[in-house]
Amino acid sequence: EEAIDLAFESLVENENRQVVDIGCGLGGTADYFQSCGLGKVTGVDIDPDTIVKAAAAHPVVTFRCSGAENFCSV
């Protein structure tokens, strides 16, 4: 949590901000970010088992099983 706080210390709370956490793993960072009021997070990971576990552990966060290419544009 300390590392997340340091990385995003310049962000002001904005619950309407849309955030994508690519490679979210078990969703802890996505949940923490959202619970701090920094934005509405969608966690994305390529591993379906990980997404199932993340969704069960953090039901207020949206999770998608997908590769990053579906969420990023150049």
Secondary structure, 3 states (H helix, E strand, C coil): CHHHHHHCCCCCCCCCCEEEEECCCCCHHHHHHHHCCCCEEEEEECCHHHHHHHHHHCCCCEEEECCHHHCCCC
